[in-house]
Amino acid sequence: MEGLIIKAVGGLYTVESPDGSMLPCRARGIFRRQGISPCAGDRVRVENECITEIFPRKNQLIRPPLANLDKLIFVLSVRDPAPNLQLLDRFLAVCVYKSIEPVLVFTKVDLADSARYAEIYSKTGFPVYDVDYRRPETLRPVYDELEGAVSAFTGNSGVGKSTLLNALDVRLQLETADISKKLGRGRHTTRETALYTLPNGGRVADTPGFSTFETEAYAQIAPEELAGCFPELRRTEAPCRYADCRHLREPGCAVRAAVEAGEIPQSRYESYTEMLTGSGRQCRPPFRFAP
């Protein structure tokens, strides 16, 4: 049988078969000897309640352990706390590098205007949404983004991530409360990761590992590939004078001209240069990506 790991707790795995049935499994010892750990999101082959093969992954997070993510939902409040744009831009670049589509969701729009952020990030081509719980219709676009995809939510403490998840599906709220009472916050570690299935077929990572920003190693993007991780830089129509232009001080740079013309937001360009030169290296994602 081939299936999808939807829950991993220590050395125990729950695999969903194509017909929707759930099978508790263990993994072959050879994986451990090879330094490989199956994780939620893995497509696997199962024989006699044992995982015998892990199919190739398109991407992987080491902490929390997740594989084959389609989307990473960034939940950001426009106030209390306001987003750290340099930190956000670093995460977004790594997502592009790892072939994970980022989706930006701004909350607390009743407390402050989100227009500034919409103007900056609409130029990236990433989906950007405002959620106002006084207007339930604002939840629908976010819910539609999750359809048929494997997604995880990330957001700093206090941005309303749990509130958003619960608003998208009340059953998730009940399950989250149940887990909290049963296991307690301290025992819900990164060794336990689960995918929760929404009514629209989307799967959402249910793990507290995305609830706070932690200091972890991040994917090292080669300097020549970094501009490609900023879509608005990549889409600059006019060519630079030099084919290997890094968009710093080179003469005839089309990217810097686009920044000066207001076609590329200044904050995004500054984030790019800080990543390229290493001056912003102290800002690291709340999750650890596999090489």
TADANOR-V791771 format. One line per field, one symbol per residue. ss: DSSP state (@ for helix, = for strand, . for the rest). psi: psi as a letter, one per 40 degrees, with the letter a starting at -180 (. if undefined). burial: + if it has 16 or more other C-alpha atoms within 10 Angstrom, else -. Layout:
ss->???
psi->???
burial->???
This chain:
ss->.========..======....======.@@@@@......=..=====..=====.....====..==...=======.......@@@@@@@@@@@@@...=======.......@@@@@@@.....====......@@@@@@@@@....=====......@@@@@@@@.@@@@@@@@@@@@@@.@@@....======.....====.@@@............@@@@@@@.@@@@...................@@@@@@@.....@@@@@@@@@@@@..........==..
psi->hiahhehhhbehihhhideeihhhiiiidddddefhhiihehhihhhffhhehhihidihhdhihiifhdihhhhhieigiiihdddddddddddddefhhihhhhifeediheddddddededeihhihhheegdeedddddddeheihiihiiiheefddddddddhddddddddddddddiddegieehhihhhideeihhhgheeedihihiiihhhideeddeegddddehdhiidhdfhefcehifhdddddddeedhhdddddddddddeeefeehiieihii.
burial->-++++++++---+++++----++-+++---------++++++++++--++++++----+++-+++++++++++++++++---+--++++++++++++++++++++++++----+---+--+--+--+++++++-----+--++--++-++++++++-+++++-+++++---++--+-----------+-+++++++++---++++++++++------++-+----++-++-++--+---+----+++-----+++++++---+++--++-+++-++---+--+++++++--
